Amino acid sequence: MLQRGVAEFVGTFTLIFVGCGSIVATQGLNLTAIGLAHGLAIGVMACAVGHISGAHFNPAVTLGFLVTKRIEPRLAATYWFAQFIAAALAAFLLSAVLPQGQVDAVDLGVPALGRGIGAGSGVAIEAVLTFFLVWVIFATAADPRGAFAVISGLAIGFTITLDIYIGGPFTGAAMNPARAFGPELVQNVWSNAWVWYLGPAIGAVAAALVYEYLYLRPASPEPVGPPETGVEEPGAGETATA
């Protein structure tokens, strides 16, 4: 449990430090740099410690694994503790070492609703973006048949980047309560904060349940091989089966 918790801490710390740091560095003006910074941070860390903790780095992802019974409640609580503490410490460190004027100008990357986006729309956008993320995680990391099982971090990182490209201007595309919590705590900015907790939770649970029960727990056996022919192979003494 300690080894897994530390892996989650390091991965989440990396996401916040690099992701929020990129927002301060570009003053929120370079969406490509911000999207790649977040995606690369998660992709690299997922490849590095995915075999240790599963590389959640996101309380919403852990929730998805919990509701599908792929993680025990005690371990899930350990992950949540590590993720939120890592996010807070990374945000505090950024605030301490970066120029305060630049930090305050973008509120250290606190996610915010874009012009014309209400709280309800924000929840919906965050839910959809998180659905994509957790869907890819289950398809590449949880599903043993996943085509990218060994390098699932690559697909997961790409998903975060593409989500930021579309959602960044509207909600900040946090997709992660810890990603929102760290800078919110340090900057003491909590406007519509619930959006970045409820939206990702809804999207993560929906994606996890749909993938789990459609593909990982099918209602009937999956067909494998050719259909049953009823023709006996020479010397086999049995009818060929699917």
N, C-alpha and C positions, 0 to 999 in steps of 0.2 A: 504493500500500500504506500509506503514511504517513497519507494522508487518511482511508482506511477505518479504520485502527487508531485514530486520534484520535476518530473518530465512535463507535466501539465503546467507547472509554474513557469518553467523556462520557456516553453512554447508560447504561452500567453503573454509573458513579459516581452518576448521578442515582437509579437504582433503589435502590442501597444507602443513600445518604444520606437519601432521602425515606422509603423503606420501613422501614429500621431506625429512623430518627428517629421515625417515627409510632408504632412499638412502644414506644420510650422515652417519648414524649410522653403516650401513653395508658396506660402501664404494662401493656400487653398486654391491656387490659380491653375495648377497643372494637374488635371484629372488623370492623365495618362501616368504620370509619375506616382501619384497617390495610389491609383489602382494597382500598378505593378509593385509598389512597395508593400502593400497589404498582401497581395497574392504571392509574392516571392517569400515573404516572411513565413506565411503559413505553409507554402509548398516545401520550403527547405526544412522547416522544423517537423513537418509531418513525415518527411522522408527520414529525418534523423531519429525521431523517437516514436514513430508510429508503432514499432514492434514492442515498445515498452508500455505505453498507456493507451494506444489507439489514436493519439493525437487529436483530442477533441478541441482543446484551447477555447472552448465556447460553452457557456452554461446551457444554451439552447440545444446544442448537439448532445450534450450529456443527458439532457431531459429526454430527447428522442430515444436514446439508448435505454434510458430507465423505463419509459412507458412500454417499450417492446421487450423488456426483461432481458436485455443484453448486458446489463451492468447491475450489480447489487446496490441497494440503497445506501449502504455505508460507504462504498467506494465512490458512488455518485456525489455524496456529501463531501468527501475528501477532494474530489475534482473541483466542485464548486468553490470550496474554501481556497484552494490553490489558485484557481482562475481569477477570482475577485481580488485576492491579496496581490497577486502578480500585476494585475491591471492597475491597482492603486499605487503600488510602488514604482512601476514604470512611469506612470504619469507624474508622480512626485519628483522622480529623478529628472525627467525632461524639464519640468518647471524650474528645477534648481539649476540646471546647467545651460539652458538656452536663454537667449536675450528675452527679458520679461516683456518688452514691448511687442516682440514678434509673437510670443506665446499668447498674450492677451488679445492681440488683433484677431486671432482665429479661435480664441477660447480653447487652445490646446487640442483642437479637433473634436470638441464636443459635437455630436451629431445634432443637426437642427433641421427643421422643416423648411423647405424652399418656398419661395413666393407662390401663393395660391394653393398651397398644399395644407389641408386641414389635418387635425389629429387622426380622424378616421381614415383618411386617405393614406396617411403616414403608416398607420398600423397595417393596412392592406398591402402597401408596397413592401414594407419590411417582412411581412409574412410570406409574400410571394418570393422575394429574393432569398429568404432563409429556406424556403421549400426547395428551391433549386440546389442550394448548398448541401442540405442534408440528404437530398435525393442522390446527389453525386457521391457523397460520403458512403451511403449505404450501398450504392451500386459498385463502387470501386474498392472500398475497404471492408465493409461488413459481408458482402456477398462473396463467397469463396470462388465463384465463377467469374468474378470481375476481370475484365480484360487488363485493367491497370492495377491489379492488386499489389504488385511489388512496388510500383511507383505511383501509388494512389495520390500522394501529395501533389504531384504535377497536375492532375485533373482537378483536385480540390482548390489548389492555388489559382488555376485558370478561372474556375467558377467564381471565386471571390473577385478577381479582377474584372470579369465581364459584368458582375453584379454592380460593382462600383461605377463602371462606365455608364450604366443606365440609371442607377438609383442615387448616385452621389449627389447630383444637383437637387434632388427632391427630398431625400431624407438623410443624406450622409452615408447611406448603405452600410450601417453598422453590422446588421445581421447577427449581433452578438451582444448580450447584456453586459458582459465584462468590458468589451470595447467601448461601450457607452459609459459605464460606471467610473472607470479610472479618471478620465478627464472631467467628468461631471463633479466628482468628489473634490478634485484639486482646484478646479475653477469655481466651485460652488454654483454651478449653473444647472438648474433642474427643470427648465421650462419643457413641458410636455414629456418629461423623462419616461413616463410609463409607456410611451409609444415604442421605445427601444427595448422594452422588457416583454410586453404583451405580444407585439408583432412577431419577433423571432420565436417566441414560445409556441405560438399558433402554427407558424410555418414548419417548425422543426417536428412537432408532434404529428402534424398531418403527413409530412413526407415520410417519417419513420414508420407510421402505421400502414400507410398505403404500400410502401415497398415491402415491408415485413410480411404482410398478409397476402400480397399478390405474388411475390416472387420467392420469399424465403420460407413461407409456411403455406404452400399451395393446398387447396382443399382436396385435391386428388393427386395420385402419383404423376410425376412428370413423364411424358413419353421419352424413351431413350432408344435409339437405334431404329431399325426398320420395323414396320408394323408386322404383327403376327401373321405368318403365312400358312401355318398348319401343315407344312411339308417337312417330312423327316429328312434330316441329313443322313447320308450313308454312314452306317455304323454308329450314329449318335444314339439311337434308341429313344429319342425324345422329340417332341414337336418343337420347332424353333419358336422362340418367344421374343417379344419386344424388349 
